Amino acid sequence: MKNNRIRLDLYSQDGYSRGRSGWFVLLWWLVQGSLFRFSLHPMYRWRNFLLHLFGARIGKGVQVRSTAKFTYPWKVTIGDYSWIGDNAEFYSLDHIEVGEHCVVSQRSYLCTGTHNIHDPKFGLITKPIKISDGAWIASDVFVNPGITIGVMSIVAARSTVTRDVPSNEIHAGSPARFMKHRFEEMEEIQRLKEVVV
């Protein structure tokens, strides 16, 4: 059956920039698959050094596991004392910002790239992801392009995040939906502020 709608042979990334030259990208992939991947468990400073060497902005006390993957580290920022778990994947075609004291748990996938489903050429679309201070992305969570996860919020294990998660909220499911507030006292403070204003 002939496909008259999608023409992947016409796909192009002419309007997209990886942010570095082809040889630099290949060098990173080589380093990530060797020196980074096979470093010993407690060698967090070594892995932070390698990420920083390739342009990532890494805060103090950051702990990144050796099996975590970064497509383009120069498009990644990780704030102080944040943890990145085993097999977490930063598909950083666009910028990914992780705040301070955040957890991105094992096997979570932060995806900044998708495709235009109405375009016969299947054009690339990229949008940044922001994980705000104190947030926890639990195990095996998929975060869509363009999502912001609010301050002190939680996304429960195996959820799919298709909409922004406001601060101090716990979301779960596929697609992820509001379950409850993380800290009830913060909810009360916010309510009082709204009454005063």
Residue pairs with C-beta under 8 A, 6 or more apart in sequence:
5 120
6 120
6 122
7 120
7 121
7 122
8 122
10 120
10 121
11 121
11 122
11 123
12 121
13 124
15 124
16 93
16 124
16 126
18 25
18 72
18 93
19 55
19 72
19 74
19 75
20 28
20 55
20 72
20 74
24 54
25 72
28 54
28 72
28 73
31 50
31 54
32 50
32 69
32 70
35 50
36 47
36 50
36 66
37 66
37 67
38 66
39 46
39 47
39 66
40 66
41 65
41 66
43 66
44 62
44 63
44 64
47 64
47 66
48 58
48 62
48 64
51 58
51 64
51 70
51 73
51 76
51 78
52 58
54 73
54 74
55 73
55 74
55 75
56 70
56 73
56 74
56 76
56 77
56 78
57 76
57 77
57 78
58 78
59 78
59 79
59 80
59 81
59 82
59 100
60 80
60 81
61 80
61 81
62 78
62 79
62 80
62 81
62 82
62 83
62 84
63 82
63 83
63 84
64 78
64 83
64 84
65 84
65 85
65 86
65 87
65 88
65 106
67 86
67 87
68 84
68 85
68 86
68 87
68 88
68 89
68 90
69 87
69 88
69 89
69 90
70 76
70 90
70 92
71 90
71 91
71 92
71 93
72 92
72 93
73 90
73 92
75 92
75 93
75 94
75 95
75 96
75 112
76 90
76 92
76 95
76 96
76 97
76 98
77 95
77 96
77 97
77 98
78 84
78 98
78 102
79 98
79 99
79 100
79 101
79 102
79 133
80 100
80 101
81 100
81 101
82 98
82 99
82 100
82 101
82 102
82 103
82 104
83 102
83 103
83 104
84 90
84 98
84 104
85 103
85 104
85 105
85 106
85 107
85 108
85 139
86 106
86 107
87 106
87 107
88 104
88 105
88 106
88 107
88 108
88 109
88 110
89 108
89 109
89 110
90 96
90 110
91 109
91 110
91 111
91 112
91 113
92 110
92 112
93 112
93 113
93 124
93 126
94 112
94 113
94 126
94 127
94 128
94 129
94 145
95 112
95 128
95 129
96 110
96 112
96 128
96 129
96 130
96 131
97 128
97 129
97 130
97 131
98 104
98 131
99 130
99 131
99 132
99 133
99 134
99 135
99 151
100 133
100 134
101 133
101 134
102 131
102 132
102 133
102 134
102 135
102 136
102 137
103 135
103 136
103 137
103 138
104 110
104 131
104 137
105 136
105 137
105 138
105 139
105 140
105 141
105 157
106 139
106 140
107 139
107 140
108 137
108 138
108 139
108 140
108 141
108 142
108 143
109 141
109 142
109 143
110 129
110 131
110 137
110 143
111 129
111 142
111 143
111 144
111 145
112 126
112 127
112 128
112 129
112 145
113 124
113 125
113 126
113 145
114 124
114 125
114 126
114 144
114 145
115 122
115 123
115 124
115 125
116 122
116 123
116 124
116 125
125 145
126 145
127 145
127 146
128 145
128 146
129 143
129 145
129 146
129 147
129 148
129 149
130 147
130 148
130 149
131 137
131 149
132 148
132 149
132 150
132 151
132 152
132 153
132 167
133 151
133 152
134 151
134 152
135 149
135 150
135 151
135 152
135 153
135 154
135 155
135 165
136 153
136 154
136 155
137 143
137 149
137 155
138 154
138 155
138 156
138 157
138 158
138 159
139 157
139 158
140 157
140 158
141 155
141 156
141 157
141 158
141 159
141 160
141 161
142 159
142 160
142 161
143 149
143 155
143 161
144 160
144 161
144 162
147 161
147 162
147 163
147 164
147 165
148 164
148 165
149 155
149 161
149 164
149 165
150 164
150 165
150 166
150 167
150 168
150 169
151 167
151 168
152 167
152 168
152 182
152 183
152 186
153 165
153 166
153 167
153 168
153 169
153 170
153 171
153 182
154 169
154 170
154 171
154 182
155 161
155 165
155 170
155 171
155 172
155 176
156 170
156 171
156 172
156 173
156 176
156 179
158 174
159 171
159 172
159 173
159 174
159 175
159 176
160 173
160 174
160 175
160 176
161 171
161 175
161 176
162 175
162 176
163 175
163 176
165 171
165 176
167 186
168 181
168 182
168 183
168 186
168 187
168 190
169 178
169 179
169 180
169 181
169 182
170 178
170 179
170 180
170 181
170 182
171 177
171 178
171 179
172 179
181 187
